Amino acid sequence: MYVLLLLAAPLLELEVGVGRASPASSSEPYPPDGYPAALQLRAGAALRPRSHLSVGLEVSAVLGGEGLDHPTCCGYVEAGFETRNALATMRLHSLAGRSSEGLDVFAQVGAGLGQVVSMQTSEDIEHAWLRGQVGPAIALMLGGGCLIKPWLDAGLQVSWQIWTRVGQEAYDPGTSAAFSPARTGIVVTAVAVAAVIGFASPL
């Protein structure tokens, strides 16, 4: 009976994931490969009113620490990468409903609010960290999963994440290093890979 309800009734789907996010680019002059990859945690809830579609909410956080505000040149540099997201999501599934026959591949788009709490490069470059205000954020995702039980599934997801409203204070090192002017309107992107577990219950 429970399996029939999962196949026929609208579903509430819950998902938790853990993975790693790596900065991919930013519209400021320092190379993205100087920023550290960091742990990312995700949790989401969605309604699946139709067999191939689910809509919901997702929260996520990159937990890479804030690093140092003004690291000194040519020495130890404490890097950091920390963010927060709260997004509305829409996901299109390849399988009609929860089926044990094959891999459910999906594409998801999420849009909402996010913040780059802090980013600091690990390169020996003397400059202020990047810090953002809460602003528009987007996440594009591809993934897939298989059923373990009628109410339980597991899979992998890859996402491209975008944060806006990031800035950097002006910084004068007072040495031979170049003066770093203040910047605003910086856009930061990252690529994340996560392992996820999902749960489903009929409404």
MIVEXNU-494870 format. One record per atom (N, C-alpha, C): residue number from 1; residue in three letters; atom name; x, y, z. Coordinates in Angstrom, 3 decimals, padded with zeros to 6 digits, m for minus. Layout:
<pts>
kolse/romi/rovo/X/Y/Z
NUM/ala/CA/X/Y/Z .
...
</pts>
This chain:
<pts>
kolse/romi/rovo/X/Y/Z
1/met/N/000.827/m001.197/000.000 .
1/met/CA/000.000/000.000/000.000 .
1/met/C/000.869/001.259/000.000 .
2/tyr/N/001.931/001.254/000.819 .
2/tyr/CA/002.808/002.432/000.880 .
2/tyr/C/003.476/002.683/m000.469 .
3/val/N/003.890/001.624/m001.158 .
3/val/CA/004.500/001.766/m002.482 .
3/val/C/003.505/002.354/m003.458 .
4/leu/N/002.228/001.917/m003.407 .
4/leu/CA/001.202/002.458/m004.297 .
4/leu/C/000.984/003.942/m004.040 .
5/leu/N/001.011/004.340/m002.763 .
5/leu/CA/000.870/005.763/m002.449 .
5/leu/C/002.034/006.572/m003.011 .
6/leu/N/003.265/006.045/m002.906 .
6/leu/CA/004.429/006.738/m003.455 .
6/leu/C/004.326/006.910/m004.958 .
7/leu/N/003.717/005.944/m005.632 .
7/leu/CA/003.592/006.007/m007.082 .
7/leu/C/002.449/006.902/m007.525 .
8/ala/N/001.391/007.036/m006.692 .
8/ala/CA/000.184/007.717/m007.136 .
8/ala/C/m000.004/009.106/m006.536 .
9/ala/N/000.365/009.301/m005.282 .
9/ala/CA/000.059/010.546/m004.588 .
9/ala/C/001.161/011.578/m004.785 .
10/pro/N/000.830/012.873/m004.634 .
10/pro/CA/001.883/013.893/m004.585 .
10/pro/C/002.854/013.591/m003.441 .
11/leu/N/004.113/013.925/m003.648 .
11/leu/CA/005.147/013.547/m002.688 .
11/leu/C/005.770/014.769/m002.025 .
12/leu/N/006.139/014.597/m000.764 .
12/leu/CA/007.052/015.507/m000.088 .
12/leu/C/008.415/014.837/m000.098 .
13/glu/N/009.400/015.488/m000.720 .
13/glu/CA/010.749/014.923/m000.830 .
13/glu/C/011.719/015.765/m000.008 .
14/leu/N/012.479/015.109/000.840 .
14/leu/CA/013.505/015.750/001.652 .
14/leu/C/014.871/015.246/001.211 .
15/glu/N/015.876/016.132/001.257 .
15/glu/CA/017.200/015.765/000.752 .
15/glu/C/018.274/016.437/001.586 .
16/val/N/019.305/015.679/001.915 .
16/val/CA/020.472/016.240/002.598 .
16/val/C/021.714/015.808/001.829 .
17/gly/N/022.714/016.677/001.784 .
17/gly/CA/023.914/016.366/001.027 .
17/gly/C/025.155/016.959/001.652 .
18/val/N/026.269/016.333/001.369 .
18/val/CA/027.562/016.836/001.809 .
18/val/C/028.534/016.713/000.631 .
19/gly/N/029.338/017.742/000.434 .
19/gly/CA/030.244/017.721/m000.700 .
19/gly/C/031.335/018.756/m000.560 .
20/arg/N/031.882/019.144/m001.699 .
20/arg/CA/033.012/020.072/m001.720 .
20/arg/C/032.772/021.110/m002.797 .
21/ala/N/032.954/022.366/m002.435 .
21/ala/CA/032.792/023.478/m003.364 .
21/ala/C/034.151/024.101/m003.645 .
22/ser/N/034.404/024.374/m004.918 .
22/ser/CA/035.682/024.947/m005.333 .
22/ser/C/035.433/026.211/m006.154 .
23/pro/N/035.984/027.375/m005.746 .
23/pro/CA/035.791/028.589/m006.530 .
23/pro/C/036.248/028.397/m007.964 .
24/ala/N/035.401/028.849/m008.903 .
24/ala/CA/035.706/028.672/m010.320 .
24/ala/C/036.175/029.958/m010.971 .
25/ser/N/035.596/031.089/m010.572 .
25/ser/CA/035.985/032.372/m011.167 .
25/ser/C/035.458/033.500/m010.300 .
26/ser/N/035.998/034.672/m010.519 .
26/ser/CA/035.474/035.879/m009.889 .
26/ser/C/035.882/037.064/m010.752 .
27/ser/N/035.062/038.109/m010.720 .
27/ser/CA/035.345/039.282/m011.544 .
27/ser/C/036.246/040.250/m010.788 .
28/glu/N/037.306/039.750/m010.202 .
28/glu/CA/038.338/040.562/m009.566 .
28/glu/C/039.695/039.991/m009.965 .
29/pro/N/040.797/040.703/m009.706 .
29/pro/CA/042.049/040.392/m010.410 .
29/pro/C/042.835/039.199/m009.910 .
30/tyr/N/042.408/038.534/m008.840 .
30/tyr/CA/043.222/037.459/m008.302 .
30/tyr/C/042.741/036.111/m008.831 .
31/pro/N/043.626/035.202/m009.133 .
31/pro/CA/043.247/033.942/m009.782 .
31/pro/C/042.394/033.073/m008.874 .
32/pro/N/041.304/032.453/m009.413 .
32/pro/CA/040.446/031.625/m008.572 .
32/pro/C/041.137/030.402/m008.006 .
33/asp/N/042.229/029.941/m008.648 .
33/asp/CA/042.903/028.756/m008.124 .
33/asp/C/043.665/029.053/m006.829 .
34/gly/N/043.740/030.322/m006.436 .
34/gly/CA/044.333/030.664/m005.160 .
34/gly/C/043.376/030.519/m003.990 .
35/tyr/N/042.076/030.370/m004.280 .
35/tyr/CA/041.076/030.226/m003.230 .
35/tyr/C/040.861/028.756/m002.922 .
36/pro/N/040.619/028.417/m001.657 .
36/pro/CA/040.563/027.001/m001.277 .
36/pro/C/039.215/026.355/m001.582 .
37/ala/N/039.226/025.074/m001.927 .
37/ala/CA/038.000/024.283/m001.937 .
37/ala/C/037.607/024.016/m000.487 .
38/ala/N/036.301/023.863/m000.246 .
38/ala/CA/035.840/023.743/001.133 .
38/ala/C/034.596/022.861/001.221 .
39/leu/N/034.327/022.390/002.422 .
39/leu/CA/033.152/021.573/002.693 .
39/leu/C/031.875/022.371/002.442 .
40/gln/N/030.906/021.739/001.765 .
40/gln/CA/029.592/022.350/001.595 .
40/gln/C/028.512/021.395/002.105 .
41/leu/N/027.583/021.932/002.895 .
41/leu/CA/026.438/021.190/003.395 .
41/leu/C/025.171/021.728/002.744 .
42/arg/N/024.251/020.822/002.401 .
42/arg/CA/023.010/021.208/001.739 .
42/arg/C/021.831/020.475/002.366 .
43/ala/N/020.655/021.133/002.370 .
43/ala/CA/019.412/020.502/002.788 .
43/ala/C/018.278/021.126/001.994 .
44/gly/N/017.319/020.302/001.579 .
44/gly/CA/016.225/020.815/000.786 .
44/gly/C/014.939/020.050/001.025 .
45/ala/N/013.830/020.687/000.688 .
45/ala/CA/012.511/020.063/000.742 .
45/ala/C/011.765/020.472/m000.513 .
46/ala/N/011.047/019.518/m001.114 .
46/ala/CA/010.349/019.794/m002.365 .
46/ala/C/009.039/019.035/m002.439 .
47/leu/N/008.089/019.603/m003.167 .
47/leu/CA/006.845/018.932/m003.502 .
47/leu/C/006.941/018.444/m004.934 .
48/arg/N/006.429/017.244/m005.157 .
48/arg/CA/006.449/016.672/m006.502 .
48/arg/C/005.005/016.453/m006.955 .
49/pro/N/004.355/017.552/m007.410 .
49/pro/CA/002.935/017.444/m007.756 .
49/pro/C/002.682/016.663/m009.039 .
50/arg/N/003.673/016.636/m009.933 .
50/arg/CA/003.552/015.894/m011.180 .
50/arg/C/004.749/014.977/m011.303 .
51/ser/N/004.606/013.967/m012.106 .
51/ser/CA/005.582/012.885/m012.106 .
51/ser/C/007.006/013.329/m012.455 .
52/his/N/007.153/014.298/m013.353 .
52/his/CA/008.496/014.693/m013.802 .
52/his/C/008.974/016.004/m013.186 .
53/leu/N/008.207/016.602/m012.290 .
53/leu/CA/008.519/017.940/m011.805 .
53/leu/C/008.476/017.984/m010.286 .
54/ser/N/009.447/018.668/m009.683 .
54/ser/CA/009.383/018.974/m008.257 .
54/ser/C/009.815/020.422/m008.050 .
55/val/N/009.180/021.076/m007.084 .
55/val/CA/009.503/022.461/m006.747 .
55/val/C/009.709/022.546/m005.242 .
56/gly/N/010.675/023.363/m004.815 .
56/gly/CA/010.937/023.387/m003.390 .
56/gly/C/011.851/024.500/m002.949 .
57/leu/N/012.456/024.307/m001.784 .
57/leu/CA/013.381/025.250/m001.177 .
57/leu/C/014.646/024.515/m000.780 .
58/glu/N/015.783/025.208/m000.863 .
58/glu/CA/017.072/024.601/m000.513 .
58/glu/C/017.926/025.613/000.220 .
59/val/N/018.604/025.160/001.265 .
59/val/CA/019.589/025.984/001.965 .
59/val/C/020.934/025.275/001.889 .
60/ser/N/021.999/026.052/001.812 .
60/ser/CA/023.339/025.471/001.739 .
60/ser/C/024.341/026.426/002.352 .
61/ala/N/025.476/025.867/002.727 .
61/ala/CA/026.545/026.671/003.302 .
61/ala/C/027.890/026.059/002.952 .
62/val/N/028.821/026.895/002.522 .
62/val/CA/030.218/026.496/002.360 .
62/val/C/030.941/026.880/003.643 .
63/leu/N/031.638/025.910/004.233 .
63/leu/CA/032.243/026.096/005.558 .
63/leu/C/033.754/025.997/005.462 .
64/gly/N/034.355/026.996/004.823 .
64/gly/CA/035.796/026.990/004.649 .
64/gly/C/036.532/028.009/005.485 .
65/gly/N/035.839/028.631/006.438 .
65/gly/CA/036.489/029.634/007.275 .
65/gly/C/036.613/030.967/006.568 .
66/glu/N/036.914/032.007/007.333 .
66/glu/CA/036.989/033.354/006.778 .
66/glu/C/038.393/033.749/006.347 .
67/gly/N/039.411/033.057/006.812 .
67/gly/CA/040.773/033.461/006.477 .
67/gly/C/041.160/034.749/007.178 .
68/leu/N/042.260/035.343/006.753 .
68/leu/CA/042.751/036.596/007.333 .
68/leu/C/042.323/037.772/006.472 .
69/asp/N/042.053/038.903/007.136 .
69/asp/CA/041.624/040.093/006.408 .
69/asp/C/042.761/040.637/005.540 .
70/his/N/043.918/040.847/006.132 .
70/his/CA/045.053/041.422/005.404 .
70/his/C/046.292/040.556/005.638 .
71/pro/N/046.442/039.456/004.914 .
71/pro/CA/047.629/038.621/005.100 .
71/pro/C/048.881/039.343/004.638 .
72/thr/N/049.993/039.040/005.252 .
72/thr/CA/051.249/039.660/004.853 .
72/thr/C/051.845/038.926/003.666 .
73/cys/N/052.520/039.652/002.848 .
73/cys/CA/053.129/039.075/001.647 .
73/cys/C/054.284/038.151/002.002 .
74/cys/N/054.472/037.158/001.168 .
74/cys/CA/055.638/036.283/001.212 .
74/cys/C/055.752/035.501/002.528 .
75/gly/N/054.650/035.123/003.099 .
75/gly/CA/054.657/034.342/004.316 .
75/gly/C/053.445/033.445/004.371 .
76/tyr/N/053.130/032.936/005.572 .
76/tyr/CA/051.975/032.063/005.730 .
76/tyr/C/050.694/032.849/005.477 .
77/val/N/049.819/032.293/004.663 .
77/val/CA/048.557/032.938/004.339 .
77/val/C/047.408/032.017/004.762 .
78/glu/N/046.543/032.509/005.615 .
78/glu/CA/045.362/031.738/006.018 .
78/glu/C/044.238/032.022/005.040 .
79/ala/N/043.925/031.043/004.194 .
79/ala/CA/042.898/031.210/003.178 .
79/ala/C/041.518/030.955/003.771 .
80/gly/N/040.481/031.335/003.025 .
80/gly/CA/039.123/031.110/003.492 .
80/gly/C/038.119/031.149/002.347 .
81/phe/N/037.008/030.448/002.550 .
81/phe/CA/035.902/030.448/001.584 .
81/phe/C/034.647/030.048/002.346 .
82/glu/N/033.765/031.014/002.597 .
82/glu/CA/032.565/030.742/003.381 .
82/glu/C/031.377/031.470/002.758 .
83/thr/N/030.277/030.743/002.542 .
83/thr/CA/029.097/031.308/001.895 .
83/thr/C/027.827/030.777/002.554 .
84/arg/N/026.689/031.436/002.210 .
84/arg/CA/025.370/030.995/002.631 .
84/arg/C/024.414/031.173/001.448 .
85/asn/N/023.433/030.247/001.310 .
85/asn/CA/022.423/030.334/000.253 .
85/asn/C/021.062/029.914/000.787 .
86/ala/N/020.004/030.546/000.284 .
86/ala/CA/018.620/030.103/000.488 .
86/ala/C/017.905/030.309/m000.849 .
87/leu/N/017.546/029.207/m001.509 .
87/leu/CA/017.071/029.262/m002.889 .
87/leu/C/015.741/028.550/m003.058 .
88/ala/N/014.895/029.096/m003.951 .
88/ala/CA/013.738/028.369/m004.458 .
88/ala/C/014.206/027.540/m005.652 .
89/thr/N/013.730/026.306/m005.762 .
89/thr/CA/014.251/025.391/m006.777 .
89/thr/C/013.133/024.782/m007.615 .
90/met/N/013.483/024.440/m008.846 .
90/met/CA/012.614/023.658/m009.724 .
90/met/C/013.468/022.578/m010.368 .
91/arg/N/013.004/021.327/m010.288 .
91/arg/CA/013.777/020.185/m010.770 .
91/arg/C/012.952/019.371/m011.758 .
92/leu/N/013.550/019.049/m012.897 .
92/leu/CA/012.926/018.196/m013.902 .
92/leu/C/013.593/016.827/m013.870 .
93/his/N/012.779/015.763/m013.711 .
93/his/CA/013.264/014.398/m013.572 .
93/his/C/013.099/013.616/m014.874 .
94/ser/N/013.980/012.658/m015.086 .
94/ser/CA/013.875/011.801/m016.274 .
94/ser/C/012.855/010.679/m016.084 .
95/leu/N/012.648/010.251/m014.835 .
95/leu/CA/011.714/009.163/m014.561 .
95/leu/C/010.379/009.712/m014.096 .
96/ala/N/009.320/009.031/m014.462 .
96/ala/CA/007.978/009.403/m014.038 .
96/ala/C/007.720/008.826/m012.657 .
97/gly/N/007.814/009.646/m011.640 .
97/gly/CA/007.605/009.171/m010.280 .
97/gly/C/008.824/008.441/m009.748 .
98/arg/N/008.675/007.860/m008.575 .
98/arg/CA/009.773/007.126/m007.935 .
98/arg/C/009.726/005.690/m008.417 .
99/ser/N/010.692/005.348/m009.247 .
99/ser/CA/010.735/004.013/m009.839 .
99/ser/C/012.070/003.366/m009.549 .
100/ser/N/012.035/002.065/m009.295 .
100/ser/CA/013.273/001.330/m009.062 .
100/ser/C/013.934/000.888/m010.358 .
101/glu/N/013.317/001.214/m011.474 .
101/glu/CA/013.815/000.780/m012.775 .
101/glu/C/014.677/001.871/m013.392 .
102/gly/N/015.972/001.797/m013.150 .
102/gly/CA/016.895/002.720/m013.803 .
102/gly/C/017.285/003.910/m012.946 .
103/leu/N/018.103/004.739/m013.539 .
103/leu/CA/018.664/005.922/m012.892 .
103/leu/C/017.770/007.130/m013.167 .
104/asp/N/017.422/007.840/m012.128 .
104/asp/CA/016.659/009.084/m012.277 .
104/asp/C/017.651/010.232/m012.442 .
105/val/N/017.770/010.743/m013.648 .
105/val/CA/018.643/011.876/m013.945 .
105/val/C/017.798/013.151/m013.908 .
106/phe/N/018.344/014.224/m013.368 .
106/phe/CA/017.556/015.450/m013.260 .
106/phe/C/018.414/016.672/m013.550 .
107/ala/N/017.720/017.755/m013.889 .
107/ala/CA/018.324/019.084/m014.027 .
107/ala/C/017.548/020.029/m013.125 .
108/gln/N/018.257/020.886/m012.419 .
108/gln/CA/017.617/021.782/m011.451 .
108/gln/C/018.139/023.195/m011.609 .
109/val/N/017.257/024.164/m011.440 .
109/val/CA/017.646/025.563/m011.371 .
109/val/C/017.153/026.117/m010.047 .
110/gly/N/018.000/026.886/m009.381 .
110/gly/CA/017.636/027.515/m008.122 .
110/gly/C/017.965/028.992/m008.148 .
111/ala/N/017.103/029.802/m007.561 .
111/ala/CA/017.325/031.244/m007.510 .
111/ala/C/016.809/031.771/m006.187 .
112/gly/N/017.523/032.730/m005.619 .
112/gly/CA/017.107/033.291/m004.346 .
112/gly/C/018.138/034.250/m003.806 .
113/leu/N/018.452/034.112/m002.522 .
113/leu/CA/019.387/034.997/m001.847 .
113/leu/C/020.607/034.217/m001.379 .
114/gly/N/021.757/034.860/m001.457 .
114/gly/CA/022.993/034.246/m001.006 .
114/gly/C/023.973/035.305/m000.552 .
115/gln/N/025.039/034.858/000.090 .
115/gln/CA/026.067/035.779/000.578 .
115/gln/C/027.421/035.098/000.608 .
116/val/N/028.415/035.767/000.072 .
116/val/CA/029.803/035.364/000.287 .
116/val/C/030.242/036.002/001.600 .
117/val/N/030.316/035.199/002.635 .
117/val/CA/030.717/035.728/003.939 .
117/val/C/032.164/036.200/003.890 .
118/ser/N/033.027/035.385/003.278 .
118/ser/CA/034.431/035.760/003.158 .
118/ser/C/035.127/034.870/002.149 .
119/met/N/036.067/035.446/001.409 .
119/met/CA/036.972/034.692/000.543 .
119/met/C/038.358/035.296/000.656 .
120/gln/N/039.354/034.450/000.844 .
120/gln/CA/040.740/034.914/000.895 .
120/gln/C/041.610/033.905/000.166 .
121/thr/N/042.482/034.411/m000.677 .
121/thr/CA/043.346/033.548/m001.470 .
121/thr/C/044.481/032.964/m000.639 .
122/ser/N/044.957/031.811/m001.067 .
122/ser/CA/046.113/031.203/m000.417 .
122/ser/C/047.417/031.644/m001.056 .
123/glu/N/047.335/032.432/m002.125 .
123/glu/CA/048.547/032.928/m002.780 .
123/glu/C/049.219/033.993/m001.903 .
124/asp/N/050.512/034.191/m002.108 .
124/asp/CA/051.238/035.209/m001.353 .
124/asp/C/050.986/036.586/m001.963 .
125/ile/N/049.733/037.024/m001.876 .
125/ile/CA/049.339/038.326/m002.406 .
125/ile/C/048.743/039.123/m001.252 .
126/glu/N/049.228/040.312/m001.059 .
126/glu/CA/048.804/041.132/000.064 .
126/glu/C/047.591/041.952/m000.357 .
127/his/N/046.412/041.562/000.113 .
127/his/CA/045.202/042.292/m000.241 .
127/his/C/044.106/041.955/000.760 .
128/ala/N/043.073/042.802/000.810 .
128/ala/CA/041.939/042.555/001.703 .
128/ala/C/041.111/041.390/001.186 .
129/trp/N/040.429/040.724/002.114 .
129/trp/CA/039.572/039.621/001.697 .
129/trp/C/038.350/040.124/000.945 .
130/leu/N/037.694/039.249/000.231 .
130/leu/CA/036.412/039.544/m000.389 .
130/leu/C/035.305/039.265/000.618 .
131/arg/N/034.357/040.197/000.713 .
131/arg/CA/033.209/040.013/001.585 .
131/arg/C/031.979/040.510/000.850 .
132/gly/N/030.850/039.787/001.029 .
132/gly/CA/029.649/040.144/000.290 .
132/gly/C/028.480/040.483/001.188 .
133/gln/N/027.532/041.214/000.616 .
133/gln/CA/026.245/041.456/001.248 .
133/gln/C/025.249/040.424/000.737 .
134/val/N/024.137/040.274/001.441 .
134/val/CA/023.082/039.390/000.956 .
134/val/C/022.551/039.937/m000.362 .
135/gly/N/022.493/039.088/m001.373 .
135/gly/CA/022.053/039.526/m002.688 .
135/gly/C/021.592/038.357/m003.532 .
136/pro/N/021.234/038.615/m004.777 .
136/pro/CA/020.761/037.547/m005.660 .
136/pro/C/021.808/036.441/m005.825 .
137/ala/N/021.343/035.199/m005.812 .
137/ala/CA/022.207/034.035/m005.998 .
137/ala/C/021.487/033.031/m006.883 .
138/ile/N/022.275/032.285/m007.669 .
138/ile/CA/021.740/031.300/m008.607 .
138/ile/C/022.557/030.022/m008.486 .
139/ala/N/021.895/028.884/m008.662 .
139/ala/CA/022.587/027.594/m008.700 .
139/ala/C/021.976/026.735/m009.795 .
140/leu/N/022.817/026.221/m010.684 .
140/leu/CA/022.392/025.309/m011.743 .
140/leu/C/022.980/023.939/m011.429 .
141/met/N/022.155/022.897/m011.519 .
141/met/CA/022.575/021.590/m011.033 .
141/met/C/022.179/020.475/m011.990 .
142/leu/N/023.059/019.478/m012.100 .
142/leu/CA/022.770/018.208/m012.756 .
142/leu/C/023.061/017.094/m011.766 .
143/gly/N/022.240/016.034/m011.795 .
143/gly/CA/022.473/014.960/m010.857 .
143/gly/C/021.717/013.703/m011.234 .
144/gly/N/021.882/012.705/m010.426 .
144/gly/CA/021.203/011.440/m010.643 .
144/gly/C/021.200/010.623/m009.382 .
145/gly/N/020.212/009.721/m009.282 .
145/gly/CA/020.120/008.879/m008.103 .
145/gly/C/019.321/007.627/m008.373 .
146/cys/N/019.463/006.663/m007.473 .
146/cys/CA/018.744/005.391/m007.563 .
146/cys/C/018.063/005.107/m006.233 .
147/leu/N/016.942/004.379/m006.300 .
147/leu/CA/016.223/004.008/m005.092 .
147/leu/C/016.958/002.916/m004.329 .
148/ile/N/017.023/003.089/m003.014 .
148/ile/CA/017.489/002.038/m002.123 .
148/ile/C/016.278/001.317/m001.522 .
149/lys/N/015.299/002.093/m001.114 .
149/lys/CA/013.989/001.638/m000.660 .
149/lys/C/012.956/002.499/m001.380 .
150/pro/N/011.663/002.120/m001.351 .
150/pro/CA/010.663/002.969/m001.995 .
150/pro/C/010.657/004.403/m001.473 .
151/trp/N/011.062/004.601/m000.230 .
151/trp/CA/011.059/005.934/000.376 .
151/trp/C/012.454/006.536/000.529 .
152/leu/N/013.495/005.843/000.053 .
152/leu/CA/014.875/006.275/000.269 .
152/leu/C/015.679/006.160/m001.016 .
153/asp/N/016.447/007.208/m001.353 .
153/asp/CA/017.305/007.159/m002.528 .
153/asp/C/018.641/007.816/m002.217 .
154/ala/N/019.629/007.562/m003.066 .
154/ala/CA/020.959/008.143/m002.908 .
154/ala/C/021.512/008.465/m004.286 .
155/gly/N/022.366/009.496/m004.350 .
155/gly/CA/022.903/009.877/m005.645 .
155/gly/C/024.031/010.885/m005.538 .
156/leu/N/024.413/011.428/m006.693 .
156/leu/CA/025.465/012.433/m006.807 .
156/leu/C/024.927/013.642/m007.573 .
157/gln/N/025.456/014.811/m007.215 .
157/gln/CA/025.022/016.052/m007.856 .
157/gln/C/026.225/016.945/m008.124 .
158/val/N/026.173/017.646/m009.242 .
158/val/CA/027.189/018.635/m009.604 .
158/val/C/026.475/019.955/m009.864 .
159/ser/N/026.958/021.031/m009.266 .
159/ser/CA/026.279/022.316/m009.417 .
159/ser/C/027.267/023.436/m009.710 .
160/trp/N/026.748/024.449/m010.384 .
160/trp/CA/027.489/025.692/m010.640 .
160/trp/C/026.750/026.796/m009.905 .
161/gln/N/027.437/027.479/m008.991 .
161/gln/CA/026.799/028.429/m008.098 .
161/gln/C/027.350/029.833/m008.326 .
162/ile/N/026.465/030.805/m008.206 .
162/ile/CA/026.813/032.199/m008.513 .
162/ile/C/026.362/033.089/m007.360 .
163/trp/N/027.274/033.956/m006.873 .
163/trp/CA/026.954/034.949/m005.855 .
163/trp/C/027.252/036.348/m006.396 .
164/thr/N/026.413/037.305/m006.036 .
164/thr/CA/026.587/038.694/m006.459 .
164/thr/C/026.760/039.588/m005.224 .
165/arg/N/026.933/040.879/m005.471 .
165/arg/CA/027.066/041.886/m004.413 .
165/arg/C/028.259/041.600/m003.506 .
166/val/N/029.352/041.199/m004.107 .
166/val/CA/030.596/040.960/m003.366 .
166/val/C/031.509/042.163/m003.556 .
167/gly/N/032.214/042.548/m002.523 .
167/gly/CA/033.110/043.696/m002.595 .
167/gly/C/034.422/043.449/m001.880 .
168/gln/N/035.304/044.445/m001.981 .
168/gln/CA/036.624/044.371/m001.354 .
168/gln/C/037.036/045.765/m000.924 .
169/glu/N/037.479/045.889/000.334 .
169/glu/CA/037.931/047.180/000.830 .
169/glu/C/039.246/047.585/000.179 .
170/ala/N/039.477/048.887/000.136 .
170/ala/CA/040.787/049.374/m000.302 .
170/ala/C/041.837/048.959/000.719 .
171/tyr/N/043.030/048.704/000.219 .
171/tyr/CA/044.096/048.275/001.117 .
171/tyr/C/045.425/048.834/000.643 .
172/asp/N/046.097/049.550/001.554 .
172/asp/CA/047.428/050.081/001.285 .
172/asp/C/048.416/049.335/002.170 .
173/pro/N/049.219/048.439/001.604 .
173/pro/CA/050.143/047.649/002.430 .
173/pro/C/051.247/048.469/003.058 .
174/gly/N/051.471/049.678/002.570 .
174/gly/CA/052.518/050.506/003.136 .
174/gly/C/053.911/050.005/002.831 .
175/thr/N/054.021/049.131/001.827 .
175/thr/CA/055.317/048.586/001.432 .
175/thr/C/055.457/048.770/m000.073 .
176/ser/N/056.379/048.022/m000.663 .
176/ser/CA/056.567/048.113/m002.105 .
176/ser/C/055.422/047.448/m002.874 .
177/ala/N/054.560/046.705/m002.156 .
177/ala/CA/053.422/046.074/m002.817 .
177/ala/C/052.455/047.139/m003.316 .
178/ala/N/051.753/046.829/m004.386 .
178/ala/CA/050.873/047.801/m005.025 .
178/ala/C/049.641/048.076/m004.160 .
179/phe/N/049.171/049.343/m004.197 .
179/phe/CA/047.941/049.724/m003.521 .
179/phe/C/046.767/049.004/m004.173 .
180/ser/N/045.856/048.472/m003.348 .
180/ser/CA/044.681/047.753/m003.842 .
180/ser/C/043.453/048.617/m003.613 .
181/pro/N/042.845/049.172/m004.663 .
181/pro/CA/041.677/050.046/m004.487 .
181/pro/C/040.435/049.250/m004.097 .
182/ala/N/039.454/049.951/m003.545 .
182/ala/CA/038.190/049.310/m003.197 .
182/ala/C/037.456/048.887/m004.463 .
183/arg/N/036.741/047.752/m004.375 .
183/arg/CA/035.979/047.242/m005.505 .
183/arg/C/034.591/046.819/m005.039 .
184/thr/N/033.613/047.020/m005.900 .
184/thr/CA/032.253/046.556/m005.629 .
184/thr/C/031.728/045.838/m006.871 .
185/gly/N/030.589/045.197/m006.733 .
185/gly/CA/029.972/044.532/m007.876 .
185/gly/C/030.706/043.298/m008.352 .
186/ile/N/031.503/042.688/m007.494 .
186/ile/CA/032.226/041.469/m007.861 .
186/ile/C/031.257/040.292/m007.876 .
187/val/N/031.372/039.436/m008.874 .
187/val/CA/030.574/038.209/m008.978 .
187/val/C/031.495/037.015/m008.771 .
188/val/N/031.099/036.123/m007.895 .
188/val/CA/031.889/034.937/m007.572 .
188/val/C/031.121/033.693/m008.009 .
189/thr/N/031.813/032.732/m008.613 .
189/thr/CA/031.193/031.461/m008.977 .
189/thr/C/031.997/030.308/m008.388 .
190/ala/N/031.331/029.175/m008.216 .
190/ala/CA/031.989/027.975/m007.693 .
190/ala/C/031.332/026.744/m008.297 .
191/val/N/032.108/025.682/m008.379 .
191/val/CA/031.601/024.371/m008.792 .
191/val/C/031.597/023.470/m007.554 .
192/ala/N/030.485/022.766/m007.346 .
192/ala/CA/030.358/021.897/m006.172 .
192/ala/C/029.928/020.502/m006.591 .
193/val/N/030.468/019.507/m005.906 .
193/val/CA/030.084/018.104/m006.091 .
193/val/C/029.625/017.579/m004.745 .
194/ala/N/028.470/016.906/m004.713 .
194/ala/CA/027.917/016.452/m003.441 .
194/ala/C/027.325/015.059/m003.568 .
195/ala/N/027.455/014.289/m002.502 .
195/ala/CA/026.726/013.031/m002.334 .
195/ala/C/025.481/013.320/m001.510 .
196/val/N/024.334/012.787/m001.924 .
196/val/CA/023.065/013.139/m001.284 .
196/val/C/022.265/011.884/m000.930 .
197/ile/N/021.425/012.047/000.071 .
197/ile/CA/020.442/011.038/000.443 .
197/ile/C/019.088/011.720/000.461 .
198/gly/N/018.086/011.094/m000.153 .
198/gly/CA/016.753/011.664/m000.225 .
198/gly/C/015.718/010.768/000.422 .
199/phe/N/014.686/011.398/000.954 .
199/phe/CA/013.581/010.696/001.605 .
199/phe/C/012.279/011.202/001.000 .
200/ala/N/011.277/010.331/000.900 .
200/ala/CA/010.003/010.709/000.300 .
200/ala/C/008.853/010.193/001.130 .
201/ser/N/007.775/011.013/001.181 .
201/ser/CA/006.567/010.594/001.878 .
201/ser/C/005.365/011.113/001.106 .
202/pro/N/004.317/010.306/000.930 .
202/pro/CA/003.113/010.784/000.249 .
202/pro/C/002.391/011.812/001.103 .
203/leu/N/001.765/012.789/000.461 .
203/leu/CA/001.001/013.806/001.185 .
203/leu/C/m000.412/013.311/001.472 .
</pts>
